[in-house]
């Protein structure tokens, strides 16, 4: 059945801004279609293109096989007209007139789209799935190309809007943050020795589902936090383990949360875990505090790296001057990823457009080991939302790599490091909105200080 | 990280049987690739092709971008060789040698596949996703066609194997059934007036996730059971509602469960709900009892329809002879779908191959309203597994359709029917394996009798 959708005038304002940026250039934005899993009739949950949702609002999240056309005839939603079968299999479906009212757009049957767009000059964005991409190619007689021409004009206009979150977007991010907080609290409460990672993951995702939401990305819930993209959940929880949970909500309207917390399975950090946790926490808090208008995101990354390096020097794990350690990428042996990324309707916002969204004009990825994974390098401005997520990892693949090891061998106290073997991976991540007065942590309501984390972890028997 | 996989010799035996059926014809079976959600880097959970899993075993579920080739050189798994980056992002990954040992196959880097298959005559099955289909087309220089030629030979050989569940398959179905039972019990226990559908869905899916499993298909958990494929979960639960839950587990190795139960939100059926529930339950049990070797599945469907019609005649809702009512499709106003389908690695097993799997040679779908939705019409044999899932629905779209209503108007006591308005939809579904001695209900351990259901529903406050 069609879920209730709150009406908002934000999407219309976004469309007006987009029109101003495009001038006379018409734009066609696809929603995409459900992707089959085992077979077409057994699809994955439908997830519309974020661009489509952005310009149509929450309504857009529920309209597969639809297209939004902005041209001289106005804003038109092309969508499949409800069929008689729909009523039996899918229940009452809003009429085209009802959708028009909900979306503040003209609505037409998608069957009419072909005649409307054929042989016209229209900018477009690539559809998110193969079937719709094929349809799009037939409709326009060409393959979309986000790298040049009209499509690039549209890409830049969309980026210039989506980078800056309006009130409706902020409300969506806040809603995602609140649910994400509930998930992390549920995960901490569900943790106990003898359970499995999947037990905790289940408790966290249940908290989202019970609010009518899902996850914004595949959850990471693991005692092997050193595996950066670990989507297995089969390990038992041992009392001495740290559990790393990187789980974020996606609201019904498509807005993302993205939070990582790391907590002790037993409810109490060991002294070595506590030491490293405090180093990562310090790096995360100092980095967030450094967020202000016009700060360069790469400098935030380097600040996180340097704070982390300084903490590791204090612990005796690294040797030397923190700034030099970072300049030589020594920190990256333990912090091999970027400090964060844009967040919005996508968890890595607009990653479908490549680095055009994350890297402002004149900037490109640095090949340096310590910078190559950085997804964002813009000067931040009010309205932008980012994650800040430094970490520390004992990654065997890095530490046992002879070349890498040799390159840093005089800067690491290997015996000292060995004492911290009960820390496999720690990451602390929050979602931060830059406001004119400074950073606002949207996910501040999730235990992060050691006493709060320890208090939130279940200490009962499994 | 790569999850633990139990070794089994069943897949090798399946491959040997397939070879015997194919003679000299080589076969190439694709696993498929993860499907992007918002963007490629944020994929849906990977689900390998069921055919690939079937012939490689549980291992196959965890090998995206891989292919199984059966030819004169033996059974060869082509799979991406682990890269250095894998160890950082995905953790320790089994070597080709380790996969060879686990799968009882030769293993080679997938990069070598092109040279091995180019310009050869090889039967294949269509890949489950667009990217792999494109790759497949390039590899073989043609588009797979399950309707004719070598591919059809392979299709028929695969169907003839997958129709009959070996011990390994039965163990998979049993494992799915056990988790599905836990989910339904959790759902009943989580039900209470004032909660929402999504709360119950969350409790059910948590039970699966906490066992390291997911769902075999999008869950239906709704007080609007009359909407057959209802994937919205936003309605509040009212005390007088029935809740219909169609939820099934998928094991880590890909085997499906598919069960529907319908229970009262208050914990107590109303007299009218009880009457209809008993009619549906009777139809379901009589149909299961009728399962035996060589019974025609369409006759089971008609038996369910006739038992249902007889029950509705007893209640005074339908007027006339049950057999005649069914012959005239009057029952289909209230039971407009088929009584079930094959179940195995797919919830509708082998639906990707069209009706070739569900309809044996010489049979095809009947256009009759009461039969057109029937997915299966084979003579059942030991080793086959099917669902049995009759239902009763008050579907406004059917009952208010003037043509349909006129066609049955003298056979329905509309005033009587109106008294049962608090029944929107009831379905009762189990998974049944046909053994030589008769039917075995794999999902028998889920409350179905009224007292058991009422006892299992939470009666505490929300």
Interface residues (C-beta under 8 A of the other chain):
Chain A: X1 X2 X3 X4 X35 X36 X37 X38 X39 X40 X41 X42 X43 X44 X45 X47 X49 X50 X84 X87 X88 X89 X90 X91 X128 X129 X130 X131 X133 X134 X196 X198 X199 X201 X202 X203 X205 X206 X207 X208 X209 X210 X211 X212 X217 X218 X222 X224 X226 X227 X228 X229 X230 X231 X232 X233 X234 X336 X345 X346 X347 X348 X351 X352 X395 X396 X397 X398 X401
Chain B: X1 X2 X3 X4 X35 X36 X37 X38 X39 X40 X41 X42 X43 X44 X45 X47 X49 X50 X84 X87 X88 X89 X90 X91 X128 X129 X130 X131 X133 X134 X196 X198 X199 X201 X202 X203 X205 X206 X207 X208 X209 X210 X211 X212 X217 X218 X222 X224 X226 X227 X228 X229 X230 X231 X232 X233 X234 X336 X345 X346 X347 X348 X351 X352 X395 X396 X397 X398 X401
